[in-house]
C-alpha cells in the first residue's frame, strides 16, 4: 500500500514535456528507479533495453532500425525478471538504459494508435469498465496492459504475437497489435529519439483486466480511426527476430 501511495503521488506531480520529464540528477534517477521498481512489483518482467545515443542507438549498430526500442541482450526473454534486487542492480549499473517488459508471461499488451486509444478509454470509463494500466508512447501509440491469455492446454490454440501483426490482419483490426508470448513493450520512463517519452497514464498498480473486456472498444476505435483516413501504421516495428 505504501508503494502504491507513493506511486500515485508521483503520477499527480506536475511534470514538463509530453512524456513526463522526471527532472535532473539524483531526483531524476530516484524517480526512474521508483517507476521501474513499481512495474516489477506489479509483476511485469523487466529487461534492460538500448537507449538513444546522439542521432543513433546505444547498441552502436550502424543504421539500427529501432534506436532505443529494443532489448540489450538477445536473451531478453530469459533475463526478464521481477526481482527487485536484480532490477536495482541493472538500474544503477546502466543509468541511461531503457527497459522493456516481456509480454505473455504475466501480462499482455494491446497496442493501438493514441487517438483511437483515447476514444476507447473514454468509452470504457464511461461504461464503468475497469481499465488496467495504460501507457502512452509518444508521439502516437497507447498501450493497454491486460491479463495474459497464458499458455492454453491445447498448444494449437496458441500463436506468437508476430501472427497478429501481419498485413492481412490489419484490415480486420486496423492499427491494433496484441503483444503476447514472444513480444515486449517499452516501459515508462523510457526515452525515445527526439526526446519523446514513454509515460504512464494509469499506473501499474492497477489490477489487470481480461483483454476481452477492452477488445471491442479498442477495435471499434481503431476501425473508426482507420476509416477517417489516418495513418495507422505502428509507430515502432515488431521485435526483431533474435
C-alpha positions as CSV (number, residue, x, y, z in Angstrom):
1,X,0.0,0.0,0.0
2,X,2.9,2.4,0.8
3,X,4.4,1.8,-2.7
4,X,1.0,2.3,-4.3
5,X,0.5,5.6,-2.4
6,X,3.9,6.9,-3.3
7,X,3.5,5.9,-7.0
8,X,0.1,7.6,-7.2
9,X,1.5,10.8,-5.6
10,X,4.3,10.7,-8.3
11,X,1.8,10.5,-11.1
12,X,0.0,13.5,-9.8
13,X,3.1,15.6,-9.6
14,X,3.3,18.4,-12.3
15,X,5.9,17.5,-14.9
16,X,7.1,19.2,-18.0
17,X,7.1,17.7,-21.5
18,X,4.6,15.4,-23.3
19,X,6.2,12.3,-21.8
20,X,6.6,13.4,-18.2
21,X,10.0,14.7,-17.6
22,X,11.3,13.3,-14.3
23,X,13.8,16.1,-13.6
24,X,17.5,16.0,-13.5
25,X,20.3,14.5,-11.4
26,X,19.6,12.5,-8.3
27,X,15.9,13.3,-8.4
28,X,15.6,12.1,-11.9
29,X,17.4,8.9,-11.1
30,X,15.3,8.3,-8.0
31,X,12.1,8.8,-10.0
32,X,13.3,6.4,-12.7
33,X,14.1,3.8,-10.1
34,X,10.8,4.1,-8.4
35,X,8.8,3.9,-11.6
36,X,10.6,0.7,-12.8
37,X,10.6,-1.0,-9.4
38,X,6.8,-0.3,-9.2
39,X,6.4,-2.1,-12.5
40,X,8.5,-5.0,-11.2
41,X,6.4,-5.1,-8.0
42,X,3.3,-5.3,-10.2
43,X,4.6,-8.5,-11.7
44,X,5.9,-7.1,-15.0
45,X,9.1,-8.9,-16.0
46,X,11.8,-6.3,-16.9
47,X,14.9,-6.5,-19.0
48,X,17.4,-3.7,-20.0
49,X,17.0,-2.1,-23.4
50,X,19.0,0.2,-25.6
51,X,18.6,4.0,-25.4
52,X,19.1,6.8,-27.9
53,X,22.6,8.0,-28.3
54,X,23.2,11.1,-30.3
55,X,21.5,10.5,-33.7
56,X,21.7,6.8,-33.2
57,X,21.3,3.9,-30.8
58,X,23.4,2.9,-27.8
59,X,23.8,-0.6,-29.4
60,X,26.1,1.1,-32.0
61,X,24.6,-1.0,-34.8
62,X,25.0,1.0,-38.0
63,X,21.6,2.0,-39.2
64,X,19.8,0.4,-36.2
65,X,16.1,0.4,-37.4
66,X,14.7,0.7,-33.8
67,X,17.0,3.0,-31.9
68,X,16.4,2.9,-28.2
69,X,13.5,0.5,-28.6
70,X,15.0,-3.0,-28.4
71,X,16.5,-5.1,-25.6
72,X,20.2,-5.1,-25.0
73,X,20.6,-8.9,-25.0
74,X,19.4,-11.5,-27.4
75,X,18.4,-13.5,-24.3
76,X,16.0,-10.8,-23.1
77,X,13.2,-13.4,-22.5
78,X,15.4,-15.4,-20.2
79,X,16.8,-12.4,-18.5
80,X,13.4,-10.7,-17.8
81,X,12.8,-10.5,-14.1
82,X,10.6,-9.1,-11.4
83,X,13.3,-9.5,-8.7
84,X,13.8,-6.1,-7.1
85,X,17.5,-6.7,-6.3
86,X,18.3,-7.7,-9.9
87,X,16.3,-4.8,-11.3
88,X,18.0,-2.3,-8.9
89,X,21.4,-3.6,-10.0
90,X,20.5,-3.1,-13.7
91,X,19.2,0.4,-12.9
92,X,22.3,1.5,-11.1
93,X,24.7,-0.2,-13.5
94,X,23.0,1.1,-16.6
95,X,21.8,4.6,-15.7
96,X,20.8,5.6,-19.2
97,X,19.1,2.3,-20.2
98,X,15.5,2.0,-21.3
99,X,13.6,-1.1,-20.1
100,X,11.3,-3.5,-21.8
101,X,8.7,-5.8,-20.2
102,X,8.3,-9.3,-21.7
103,X,4.7,-9.9,-22.5
104,X,2.8,-13.2,-22.5
105,X,4.3,-14.2,-19.1
106,X,2.3,-12.2,-16.5
107,X,0.5,-9.8,-18.8
108,X,-0.3,-9.0,-22.4
109,X,-0.5,-5.5,-24.0
110,X,-3.0,-4.1,-26.5
111,X,-1.1,-1.5,-28.6
112,X,-3.2,1.0,-30.5
113,X,-2.9,4.4,-32.2
114,X,-3.1,7.1,-29.5
115,X,-6.1,8.8,-30.9
116,X,-8.1,5.5,-31.0
117,X,-6.8,4.7,-27.6
118,X,-8.1,7.9,-26.1
119,X,-11.5,7.4,-27.7
120,X,-11.7,3.8,-26.4
121,X,-10.6,4.9,-23.0
122,X,-13.4,7.5,-22.8
123,X,-15.9,4.9,-23.9
124,X,-14.7,2.2,-21.4
125,X,-14.5,4.5,-18.4
126,X,-17.9,6.0,-19.3
127,X,-19.4,2.5,-19.3
128,X,-17.9,1.8,-15.9
129,X,-15.4,-0.8,-17.2
130,X,-12.3,-1.3,-15.1
131,X,-9.3,-0.4,-17.2
132,X,-5.9,-1.5,-16.1
133,X,-2.5,0.2,-16.5
134,X,-2.3,2.4,-19.6
135,X,0.9,4.0,-21.0
136,X,1.5,6.5,-23.8
137,X,4.3,6.1,-26.3
138,X,5.0,9.5,-27.8
139,X,4.1,10.6,-30.3
140,X,1.4,8.2,-31.5
141,X,0.7,5.0,-29.6
142,X,-1.1,3.9,-26.5
143,X,-0.5,0.7,-24.5
144,X,-3.3,-1.1,-22.6
145,X,-1.9,-3.7,-20.1
146,X,-4.1,-6.7,-19.6
147,X,-4.1,-10.2,-18.1
148,X,-2.3,-12.7,-20.3
149,X,-4.1,-15.3,-22.3
150,X,-1.4,-17.6,-20.8
151,X,-0.4,-21.0,-22.1
152,X,-3.6,-22.9,-23.2
153,X,-4.0,-26.6,-22.6
154,X,-4.1,-27.1,-26.3
155,X,-1.0,-25.6,-27.8
156,X,-2.7,-25.4,-31.2
157,X,-4.8,-22.6,-29.7
158,X,-1.7,-20.5,-29.1
159,X,0.1,-18.3,-31.6
160,X,3.0,-16.0,-31.3
161,X,2.3,-12.2,-31.5
162,X,4.0,-11.9,-34.9
163,X,1.0,-13.5,-36.5
164,X,-1.2,-10.7,-35.1
165,X,0.7,-8.1,-36.9
166,X,0.8,-9.4,-40.5
167,X,-0.8,-7.0,-43.0
168,X,-3.8,-9.3,-43.6
169,X,-4.9,-8.8,-40.0
170,X,-4.7,-5.0,-40.3
171,X,-7.9,-4.8,-42.4
172,X,-9.9,-6.6,-39.7
173,X,-8.3,-4.8,-36.7
174,X,-6.5,-1.8,-38.2
175,X,-3.8,-0.4,-36.1
176,X,-4.3,-2.9,-33.2
177,X,-1.3,-5.0,-32.1
178,X,-1.7,-7.7,-29.4
179,X,1.6,-8.2,-27.7
180,X,1.6,-11.7,-26.1
181,X,4.1,-14.5,-25.9
182,X,7.4,-13.8,-27.5
183,X,7.0,-10.0,-27.6
184,X,7.8,-7.0,-25.4
185,X,7.0,-3.3,-25.0
186,X,8.9,-0.4,-23.6
187,X,8.1,0.7,-20.0
188,X,8.0,4.2,-18.6
189,X,10.1,6.2,-18.3
190,X,11.9,5.1,-21.4
191,X,13.3,7.9,-23.7
192,X,13.0,7.7,-27.4
193,X,14.8,9.6,-30.2
194,X,13.9,13.2,-30.4
195,X,13.4,13.2,-26.6
196,X,10.0,11.6,-26.9
197,X,8.9,9.6,-23.9
198,X,7.0,6.5,-22.7
199,X,4.9,7.6,-19.7
200,X,2.2,6.1,-17.5
201,X,-1.3,7.5,-18.0
202,X,-2.8,5.0,-15.5
203,X,-0.1,3.3,-13.3
204,X,1.0,-0.3,-13.0
205,X,-0.6,-0.7,-9.5
206,X,-4.0,-1.2,-11.1
207,X,-5.4,-4.7,-11.5
208,X,-5.0,-6.2,-14.9
209,X,-8.3,-6.6,-16.8
210,X,-9.3,-9.5,-19.1
211,X,-8.2,-8.4,-22.6
212,X,-11.6,-9.3,-24.0
213,X,-13.3,-6.7,-21.8
214,X,-11.3,-4.0,-23.7
215,X,-11.1,-5.5,-27.1
216,X,-14.4,-4.4,-28.6
217,X,-14.0,-0.8,-27.7
218,X,-10.4,-0.8,-28.9
219,X,-11.1,-2.5,-32.3
220,X,-14.1,-0.2,-32.9
221,X,-12.0,2.9,-32.2
222,X,-9.2,1.6,-34.4
223,X,-11.6,0.9,-37.2
224,X,-13.0,4.4,-37.0
225,X,-9.5,5.9,-36.8
226,X,-8.5,4.0,-40.0
227,X,-11.8,4.8,-41.7
228,X,-11.1,8.5,-41.3
229,X,-8.0,8.1,-43.4
230,X,-5.5,8.3,-40.6
231,X,-2.1,6.7,-40.9
232,X,-2.4,3.6,-38.7
233,X,1.0,2.0,-39.2
234,X,2.6,1.3,-35.8
235,X,5.0,3.9,-34.6
236,X,7.6,1.2,-33.9
237,X,8.1,-2.1,-35.6
238,X,7.8,-5.5,-34.1
239,X,10.7,-7.0,-32.2
240,X,13.4,-8.0,-34.5
241,X,13.9,-11.8,-34.7
242,X,16.5,-12.9,-32.3
